[in-house]
Amino acid sequence: MSKIIDHFKVLTQIPHCSRDAEALFLYLRDFAADHDYTVQIDDAGNILASKGKPEICLQAHYDMVCMGEAPQIEIEERDGWLHAVNASLGADNGIGIAMMMALMEERIEAEFLFTADEEIGLIGANALSFDLQSSRMLNLDSEDEAEVYIGCAGGADIIGEVFDEQVPGHGACYEVAVRGLPGGHSGVDIDKDIPSAITLLAEYLHKEGVNQLSTIIAGERRNAIPSNAVAIVRSDTPLTGRGDVTVRPLAESPDVYRESQTILDYLHRFKQGVRSMNTQLGIPQTSLNLAMVNDAYTPRGLTIEVSARAMSMGDLEVVIAETVTEMDMSGFKVRVEDKYPAWKPEENAFTREVTAAMEAEFGTVKTMAIHAGLECGVLSQQYPQIQFASIGPTIRYPHSTRECVDLASVERTFRVVERLVRSEK
């Protein structure tokens, strides 16, 4: 295991936040070439390294969700788990990358596909333009050992823009804030009762009858449950903090949005979290995450960003349409971005082979689908001749500063990967 963790520790010191991962792109490109692999690059920044006559392709994405102090990452090991100090760790998907690098050091004959900007809409996978030779692809982006993933949710980001003039307000001015909540992945953690900072802020303002909003900055990433939310408001009645909500009086007299009531009502009405469950799979079928509200970058207005997920494309279209209608009725200008397909659960020869390899290591194995986007959904449509499966070590709380990875699980899962790769030779 040490060689994998050694590689991973190096990766944590190379900045690779989504949209800003060029340093790691160059590192991986050169690493592959230095280990005698044929390297191809496409316009989206995807990297394909290949050797010999490959029958299997290993795939992982090389960007990460940067939270807290990331990309400045300080590693800390506690009780067999690897953490980052006040930052996301990047085990999602850095551990998968490190496993692939360890195999490349052994000059394994295979294809190694490093994809770009997965965390912001599977951008690299959507633009992939390689002629892949393998008949099987193992995605290394799942987050529970002893589970073989054969399906995933589709998703989309729904953006509502409010263009509104500001007018003089009245009453005292306050900063109302919710800070330091745990956060989490807006897909795999959406059913874990993790509180949303935006929801708590909106509930407080509604209860206190606040209807004058001057500015708001809330949430961190589209695919993360919000940890922080801060609003500047005016109120004719005194405000005091309670619970997770802090209130600080300000000696200011800012203008407020003319349509403050409409904006705050929408935030309060929004139903955060699971919308329906898939009883057969035991996971959410549809969900919505009110990810970000921000007026720092929108002239004369603010932007509301929602991430939608569903286990079928039909259900995804329904939840998108409902959200667009709600925003439209509130007078927002709406657009849908970064839509990606669901991966319909399917067992095939490769999933059975992966399951057998898992059983040899773990004994009991589950075949699962995940309420999150995997690049298998996109790639399976682009490469219908390839059979797909996804596995990974146990990672907890990705997309948050609590992210951690089970070190023993990395070793166990890598033995499965080795077994699969060597069986293809």
C-alpha positions, 0 to 999 in steps of 0.5 A: 500500500505504501507506494499508493499512499506515497503517490497520493501524498505527492498528488496532494501537493500539486494543485488540481482544483477543478478548472485549475488542474494544469499542474497535475495534468502536466505531471501525469502526462510526463509520468506516463511518458517517463514509464514508456507509455504512448500518451495521447491528449485531447482538447478537453485535457484528458490523458490516455496512456497505453501500452501493448494490446490492452484489453482493460482500461482503468479510469479516474478523474484528476480534478478535485473539489477544493474546500477549506484551505485546499489546494493547500493540503496538509496530511494527517493520519488518525486511527488508520484514516488519512485526513487533511487539516481544514481542507478537502483531501482529494482522495476523490479521485486522487486515490484512484489516480495513485493506484493507476500510477502504481500499476504504470510503474510496473509497466502493465499492459493496459489503457490508463484514462485520466479525465479532466474536470469531472467535478464540474459537470463531467466536462472531460468525459463529455468531450472525450475523443480517443479511439479506445482499444479496450473491451472493458473499463474499470472506473476507480471513483466509487467510495465504499469497499466490497461494493461493485457499482453498476449504475449511477445517477444522472444530473444537471445544474439549474441556474436562476438569475435575479436582475433587480435594482436596489432601493433604500431600506429601513430599520437596523442593519445586521449580518446574519450568518450560518458558518462551519457546518459539516458539509458533504457530497450533494449526491452520496450524502444527500440522505444523511440529514446533513444540515444546509447552511442556506436552509437554516439561514432562510428558515431564520429570516422567514421566522423573524419576518425579515424582508429586506435583503442587501447582499448574500453569499452562501454555499461553496460548490455546486456539488456540495451541501452548503457549509456557510451562508452569510446575508446582510439584511435590514430589519425594523425589529431587533434580531438576535442569534439562535442555534447555528445562526449568528447575528451581528449588528452593523453600523451601516444603512445599505440599499436592499433588493426591491424584490427581497421578499420574492427572493427570500420566499423562494429560498424558504420554500425550497425543499432541500434533499431527497425528493423520492427514494428507490426502494429496490436499490435503497438509495435516493431516486431523485434529489435537489441541492440548493448549492449556492446563492451569490450576488458577488458576480452578478451585476444588479442581481444575484445567482441561485444554483441548484444541483439536481440528480435522478437515477433515470433520465425520465425522472431527471427531466421531471425534477429539472422541469419542476425546478425550472417552473418554480424559478420561472414563477418567481421571476428568475431567468433560468438556464440548465447547464452541465447535464449528464446521463444516468447509467442504467444498472446492468450486469454483464460479463465484466461486472460478474468478473469484478464481483468474483475478484471482489469476493476473493478479497472480501468474501461478501460483496454487494452489487450497487448503484450510486446516487451520484454522477460517474463518468461511466454514464457518459462513457457508456453512451460514447463507447457502447462496445465497452463493458463498465464497472466501478469500484473504490476504497472507503472514502467518507465525506467527499467534497467537504473538509471532513473528507477521509480515506480508510488506509487499509481499505486502499490496500484491499481494493488495490489487490482487487484491481491488480487481480483484474488487471493481471487476469487480462494479460 
